[in-house]
Amino acid sequence: MGYALGSYFQLVMVFGPGALILFSKRISGWGKVRWVFFSLLPWLIAQMALVAWMSIAPHEKQVELMMFGSGPIYIATWVSAWLVYFMFRFRFKKALKSTSTPSTTDKVNDAHNEDATLDRRKIRYGIGLFTFALILSPLAWTSYERMRIDAQMETLCKKDGGMKIYEQVLLPKDQFTKYGDLVFHKTWNKPGGGYQFISKFEQLKLDKPTLNKTTYMIVRETDLRVLGTYTTYYSTRGIMPRLGPDPVKRCPEDISDGDFLKSVFIPIN
């Protein structure tokens, strides 16, 4: 619910000024299209700047931007869009007053009548431009949400992600398969060989992009000693409908629960 309200709020703040200008009767033709474009220009610049920064900046700087800088950037684009709208109102309010004499008004009306067909065509172009920008907005919001969740996941991963090995266990080679896997470990949350293999799954964010946490723990049953823990975070990347499974990003990326088991249980040569 909160995500939907946030999306609608952003749509209103970004595209509201352009929509008001587009359906205003104060001006017509390409002049109206230009004002609509000017109202969208701050948002377009912000999107291009964010994409450029995320592609060239170090990862730490990306996290700092998404945690502390993206909010003010978007607020600045919203304020700029509405400033353009109020400038539009002020500009053409003065224009209407300055053309209030009958002769001038008649001339303006005659000119508008002569160019009525062309104006309607230009307005259709403006509506097309506005619709195109409206279609791009969910994609931009998707990118923003992904970057925000990536930054949050990176912060959490730095705090407690990865492996912590407290004791290694040496076992004879017959306790391992030819691929190096434990013979007595088949799945998590099922004891074997005198050890508890515990896995705990947590959903930190339910709506897409999701954010999940899984904690693995190995406990020796004889003395209940924790031999090691492994914490991983992962996020499903999809927001828009798609065919097939959603892409997944993990942190840490290069460690699996199998690597964790092999770091605790070591074969004796």
C-alpha positions in Angstrom: 0.0 0.0 0.0 2.8 2.4 0.9 4.6 1.6 -2.3 1.5 2.4 -4.4 0.8 5.6 -2.6 4.5 6.6 -3.1 4.2 5.9 -6.8 1.1 7.9 -7.2 2.6 10.8 -5.2 5.7 10.8 -7.4 3.5 10.7 -10.6 1.6 13.7 -9.4 4.6 15.7 -8.4 6.6 15.0 -11.6 3.8 15.0 -14.2 1.2 17.2 -12.5 2.6 20.5 -13.7 3.0 19.2 -17.3 -0.6 17.9 -17.3 -2.0 21.3 -16.0 0.0 23.1 -18.7 -1.1 20.7 -21.4 -4.8 21.2 -20.7 -4.6 24.9 -20.0 -6.4 27.3 -22.4 -3.9 30.1 -21.9 -1.7 29.0 -24.8 -1.8 26.6 -27.7 0.5 25.0 -30.3 4.2 24.4 -29.9 4.4 27.0 -27.2 2.4 24.7 -24.9 4.5 21.7 -25.9 7.7 23.7 -25.0 6.3 24.6 -21.5 5.4 20.9 -20.9 8.9 19.9 -21.9 10.4 22.5 -19.5 8.3 21.1 -16.7 9.7 17.6 -17.3 13.3 18.7 -17.9 14.4 18.7 -14.2 13.2 15.2 -13.8 14.9 14.0 -17.0 18.2 15.7 -16.0 18.0 14.1 -12.6 17.4 10.6 -14.1 20.3 10.9 -16.5 22.6 12.2 -13.7 21.7 9.4 -11.4 22.2 6.8 -14.1 25.6 8.3 -15.0 26.7 8.5 -11.3 25.7 4.9 -10.6 27.6 3.7 -13.6 30.9 5.4 -12.8 31.0 6.0 -9.1 32.7 3.6 -6.6 30.2 1.3 -4.8 30.6 3.1 -1.5 29.7 6.4 -3.1 26.7 4.8 -4.7 25.5 3.6 -1.3 26.0 7.1 0.2 24.0 8.7 -2.7 21.1 6.3 -2.3 21.0 6.5 1.5 21.4 10.3 1.8 21.3 12.1 -1.5 18.5 10.7 -3.7 15.7 12.1 -1.5 16.8 15.8 -1.8 17.5 15.3 -5.6 13.9 14.1 -6.2 12.5 16.9 -4.0 14.5 19.4 -6.0 13.1 18.0 -9.3 9.5 18.2 -7.9 10.0 21.8 -6.8 11.5 22.8 -10.1 8.6 21.3 -12.1 6.0 23.2 -10.0 8.1 26.4 -10.3 7.9 26.0 -14.1 4.1 25.7 -13.8 3.7 28.8 -11.7 6.0 30.7 -14.1 3.7 29.6 -16.9 0.7 30.9 -15.1 2.3 34.2 -14.3 3.7 34.7 -17.8 0.4 34.1 -19.6 -1.7 35.9 -17.0 0.3 39.0 -17.9 -0.1 38.3 -21.6 -3.8 38.1 -21.3 -4.0 41.4 -19.5 -1.7 43.1 -22.1 -3.9 41.9 -25.0 -7.2 43.0 -23.5 -8.0 45.7 -26.1 -10.8 44.7 -28.6 -8.7 45.1 -31.8 -5.8 43.1 -30.5 -8.1 40.4 -29.2 -9.9 40.1 -32.5 -6.6 39.8 -34.3 -5.5 37.0 -31.9 -8.7 35.2 -32.3 -8.5 35.4 -36.1 -5.0 34.0 -36.0 -6.1 31.2 -33.8 -8.9 30.3 -36.1 -6.6 30.2 -39.1 -4.2 27.9 -37.4 -6.8 25.7 -35.6 -6.0 22.6 -37.6 -2.2 23.0 -37.1 -2.7 23.7 -33.4 -4.7 20.6 -32.8 -2.0 18.6 -34.5 0.6 20.2 -32.2 -1.4 19.5 -29.2 -1.7 15.8 -30.2 2.1 15.8 -30.4 2.2 17.3 -26.9 -0.1 14.6 -25.6 2.1 12.0 -27.2 5.1 13.4 -25.5 3.4 13.5 -22.2 2.1 9.9 -22.6 5.7 8.8 -23.5 7.0 10.4 -20.3 4.2 8.9 -18.3 5.2 5.4 -19.6 8.8 6.0 -18.6 7.9 7.0 -15.1 7.3 3.5 -13.7 10.7 2.4 -15.2 12.4 5.3 -13.4 10.7 4.5 -10.2 11.7 0.8 -10.6 15.4 1.9 -11.0 15.1 4.1 -7.9 13.6 1.3 -5.8 16.2 -1.1 -6.9 19.1 1.3 -6.1 17.5 2.1 -2.7 17.1 -1.6 -1.8 20.7 -2.3 -3.0 22.0 0.4 -0.7 20.0 -1.0 2.2 21.2 -4.5 1.5 24.8 -3.4 1.3 24.6 -1.6 4.6 23.1 -4.7 6.3 25.6 -7.0 4.6 28.5 -5.0 5.9 27.0 -5.2 9.4 26.6 -9.0 9.8 26.8 -10.6 6.4 29.2 -13.4 5.4 30.8 -16.2 7.4 32.0 -16.3 10.9 34.0 -19.5 11.8 34.5 -20.2 15.5 35.8 -23.8 15.3 36.8 -26.1 12.4 36.2 -29.8 12.6 38.6 -32.3 11.1 36.9 -35.4 9.6 38.2 -38.5 7.8 37.8 -38.5 4.0 35.1 -41.2 4.2 32.8 -38.6 5.7 32.8 -36.7 2.4 31.6 -37.5 -1.1 33.8 -37.5 -4.1 32.6 -33.9 -4.7 33.7 -32.8 -1.2 30.2 -32.7 0.3 29.4 -34.1 3.8 27.9 -37.6 3.8 25.7 -36.9 6.8 24.3 -33.5 5.7 21.4 -33.7 3.3 19.5 -30.6 4.0 19.2 -27.7 6.4 17.1 -27.9 9.6 17.8 -31.6 9.7 20.4 -33.0 12.2 23.1 -35.4 11.1 26.4 -36.8 12.3 26.0 -35.3 15.7 25.5 -31.7 14.5 22.5 -29.4 14.1 22.3 -27.6 10.7 20.0 -24.7 11.4 18.7 -22.3 8.7 16.5 -19.2 9.6 14.7 -17.3 6.8 13.5 -13.7 7.3 11.5 -11.4 4.9 12.7 -7.9 5.6 10.6 -6.4 2.7 7.6 -8.2 1.3 6.7 -6.1 -1.8 8.9 -6.1 -4.9 11.8 -5.5 -5.0 11.9 -7.9 -2.0 14.7 -8.0 0.6 15.3 -11.3 2.4 17.8 -12.6 5.0 18.9 -16.2 5.6 21.1 -17.2 8.6 22.8 -20.5 8.7 24.3 -22.0 11.9 26.1 -25.2 12.7 25.8 -26.4 16.3 27.6 -29.5 17.8 25.1 -31.5 19.8 27.4 -32.8 22.5 28.2 -29.4 24.0 25.8 -27.1 22.0 28.8 -25.1 20.8 28.2 -22.9 17.7 30.9 -23.8 15.2 30.1 -21.1 12.7 27.4 -18.8 11.2 26.8 -17.6 7.7 24.4 -14.7 6.9 23.3 -13.8 3.4 21.0 -11.2 2.0 19.2 -11.3 -1.3 16.7 -9.3 -3.2 14.4 -10.2 -6.1 15.0 -7.5 -8.7 11.7 -7.5 -10.6 8.9 -4.9 -10.2 7.4 -4.8 -13.6 5.6 -7.9 -15.0 8.0 -10.2 -16.9 8.2 -13.7 -18.3 10.2 -16.2 -16.2 11.7 -15.8 -12.8 12.7 -12.5 -11.4 16.5 -11.7 -11.3 18.1 -12.0 -7.9 21.0 -10.1 -6.3 22.9 -11.5 -3.3 25.3 -10.2 -0.7 27.9 -11.7 -0.3 27.9 -12.7 -4.0 30.8 -15.2 -4.0 29.8 -17.3 -0.9 27.2 -20.1 -0.7 26.0 -22.3 2.1 28.1 -25.1 0.6 31.2 -23.0 1.0 30.2 -22.4 4.6 30.0 -26.2 5.2 33.4 -26.8 3.6 34.9 -24.0 5.8 33.7 -25.7 9.0 34.3 -29.4 8.1 37.8 -30.1 6.8 38.9 -33.5 5.4 42.0 -35.0 6.9 44.6 -35.7 4.2 
